[in-house]
Amino acid sequence: MPDGAEAFFGQLSSPARVFDVRPGPVPCVLFLSRSCDSELDAVRDLLGRAGVRSARLNADELAATTGLTVDPATRTACVNERRLAPTVTWTRHFSANAIEGGDDAAHRVFARESWQAAADELAAISGTSLGARRPALLAQLRLARHHDVAVPRTIVTTDPGRARDAFACPRLVIKAVHRHFVEAAPGRLSGIFPTVVERRSLPADPCPGPPVIVQEYVEHETEWRVYYVGGQVHGFELPGGHSPADLWTAGGRVEVRSGEPPPAVAAAATLLASAMSLRYGAFDFLVREGTPVFLEVNPDGDWRWAERRTRTTLVTNAVAALLAGLHREALPGTGLSGPPGTR
């Protein structure tokens, strides 16, 4: 081959002549949830209108996932052939128990545990992560007492009958130590909701079972569900006349009013959110003689049910604004991005 032609074709093997024009990783808000999470549909719509890209990985659709690679060195991930640079990751309702299939029990358990760990790794490479850490209920109540926020007397026991002697109040609430749902089969949630019982109706003889929360029933004038979103507090009043399970089983019977929560309730929610390092949380309070009594906070609590009943969108708007702000802070070149996983 003549020298000129050799020089011409030699360019094909020269690294200096290779120009990488592949799309780079897309900075985006990443949601780890499941397909029935309608809250995220509304939030993603608002983010898109604001020019903020987002991606979503649903636990119940992992069987259709074509591939996942997480690279902590570059803080990027490849999900379904899409290269992502998560700026914010919000873990909501993500449960590996939703994964279908598996040849045998050992393979199913291994796959589910591996996907749960991979979800944690995705959150870890983000500039900010929300919802991945759920404070235990007793820790929440202990923190509230430390900050002089009223709480009901509470114990964890494997024998609710022992509460006959542990409490003096006439009525008690029994509820799950962990979550209100058990996913025994993928996509089939069995609800186990708080139940109000008469203390003296509990068996006197030992009746051991799985650990449960037993709590004094607090007489109250009203109940508030308060959503703390990045410093904002939005409230919905539930005046009463319903059982604790009605929110899930008979929502139409639950009266809901949108409104400014009492200052003491808003202050308690803000104080506890700060103490728990939460950017988002759904707080439950009872109000007794003007004093808020803290029950618990859910870091991924739903809100659209209350917005639909009151025809409002305040929480959806606030959540989208929070995520858009965190996304822009974490964009490369802003100088504001923190180490992976910071809250």
Salt bridges, closest charged atoms under 4 A:
ASP20 OD2 - ARG22 NH2 2.98
ASP37 OD2 - ARG92 NE 2.99
GLU39 OE1 - ARG92 NH2 3.95
ASP41 OD1 - ARG56 NH1 2.94
ASP45 OD2 - ARG49 NH2 2.78
ASP104 OD1 - HIS107 ND1 2.77
ASP159 OD2 - ARG162 NE 3.90
GLU183 OE2 - ARG34 NH2 2.77
GLU219 OE2 - ARG171 NH2 3.20
GLU223 OE1 - HIS242 NE2 3.47
GLU237 OE1 - ARG257 NH1 3.83
ASP246 OD1 - ARG253 NH2 3.25
GLU255 OE2 - ARG257 NE 3.00
ASP284 OD1 - ARG225 NE 2.53
GLU296 OE2 - LYS175 NZ 3.60
ASP300 OD2 - HIS93 ND1 3.97
ASP300 OD1 - ARG134 NH2 2.91
ASP302 OD1 - ARG92 NH2 2.80
ASP302 OD1 - HIS93 NE2 2.79
GLU307 OE1 - ARG304 NH1 3.13
